[in-house]
Amino acid sequence: MIPTPGSHPTLYAVAAAIIVVTIVARRIPVLRTIVSIASWGAILVLLVTVLNQRQDFDPWLGGVARYFKLEDQSVLGQETRIRMSPDGHFWIRARFGGIERRMLVDSGATVTALSSQTAAAADLRAEDGIVPVLLTTANGTIRARSATIPEFRFGNIVARDLPAVVSPAFGDVNVVGMNFLSRLKSWRVEERTLILVPHHPQDVGDGKTDKGKPAPLS
């Protein structure tokens, strides 16, 4: 719907204020410099916001975000460290089924949850169990199907035969739940950084342990 002056008075007031400030700034050098700096700052904030919201769906933007360390996932010693995203959440880049996905770490979720698109891309078989899987979400109770991720890895961590639930109700969001976190040796949050410590840390280079043999997470 096209906005009208009566429907969005604040928007028009802000636009008018910007025009007035810009005109005045042209006559005052100091104010012109301040406005210029503020404009570039606003553009930078907009670019960062776009990167964080779209990198999950655009591989190129995801690469840009990693290059500028807007999404920081690193391995330090035996720990995988995840820096808090500007949106206040922790996101990991996980690989499974021949794909890589950005996933939300949610300690409030009982089980790892995948969107229908992600499950299909990873060639996972989602099935109805003998007992229906019913999940309580912010939008109410939804029905989901069960699946198993043969190998789930990120950083220096690998989990095998990880149970997951699949539903189109999840939209484009994929979630790592407590059934994964509970397999770790420990996990904690320190100074806006999520620190994950596996029982059997994997070598980042070749995905193997120091002994040269793959080892499960737990």
C-alpha positions, 0 to 999 in steps of 0.5 A: 500500500502506498503511504499517505501523509496521514498514515505515516506522519513520523516518516514525513517529519523525519524526511523533512528534517533530513532535507532541512539539515542537509540544506543547512549543512551545506552552509556550515562546514562543521555541520556538513562534516558531521552530516557526512560522517553520520550518513556513512555510518548509517550506510555501514549499519545498513550493510551490516544488517543486510549481511547478517540477515541474508548471508544464510540464503546467499553464499556470496554474502556469507563469504563476505560476512566471514571475510569481515568477521561479522560471523565469527566461528573459530577453533582455539585449542580444544574449544570451538568459539562462537562470537555473539551475532549483532542480533543477540544470538549465536549462529554456527556454520554446520556441515552435514549431508554434503551441504553447509547451513547457518544454524541458530544455537538455542539451549531452549530447544529440546531437539535439533530442528531443520526446515523442510528445504534443508532436510531435502537438500541434505537428502535426509529421510523425514518420517512419521513415527509411531507416536506423532511428534508434536512441538510447542512453538510461539505460533502454537503446537505443530506436527513434525517428522523425525530424521537422523543426521548421520554426521553433523560437524562444525569447528572441531566438533562432530556428532554422529546419528544426531536426531532431528525434527523436520517441519515446514513450519520452521520456515528458513530457520535451522536450530541446534538444540539441547540434544546436541549440546548435551553431548558436549563435554561442556559449553558456556558463555563468556563475554558474548562468546559461546564456548563449546568443548567436545569430548573428542576434539577433531583436527580442523584440517582433515576432520580427524583426531590427533591419532588419525582416526575419526572419533564421535562427539560422545 
